[in-house]
């Protein structure tokens, strides 16, 4: 069931099909057969997330489908999972007032607002759960579409670890730490 606080994204054309609306909802075990190909493709591309490209499906499922109080969602339209995100406390104990998360969008749904819908849902979840901020720990410097998206939602770059990500084409590139302060009014 869709989160009533999260409106559906309007109709968009996605490469080889058209969707009427993207709905963000809790992920379930029966979504895994559609989630895994997205994760596998993004991870093996090695362009946007620092995950081991040799990760097995069971390992991926264990790190992606997180139990409460963490949350894993899918962006779905017309019975298809187009993207997924997970969200959780960034650190245990004294760091548990800061949220973090990751998101992945299927190749054919990129640029259609799915990443924005997932990130907006993450922000709503973090506010609803009284987190003070969201910290993305490893945004690859060459992932300019994600950086633009996050900045448009109010995130700022706190710093860049130079050469911390081995990009298969660009070589060693920086990893950004990006931050959204939820205690201030945001756009």
Secondary structure, DSSP 8 states (H G I E B T S, - for coil): -B-TTS--B--EEETTEEES-BEEEE--GGGHHHHHHHHHHHHHHTSS----TT--HHHHHHHHS--TTSEEEEEEETTEEEEEEEEEESSSGGGTTEEEEEEEE-GGGTTTTHHHHHHHHHHHHHHHTT-SEEEEEEEETT-HHHHHHHHHTT-EEEEEEEEEEEETTTEEEEEEEEEEESSS---
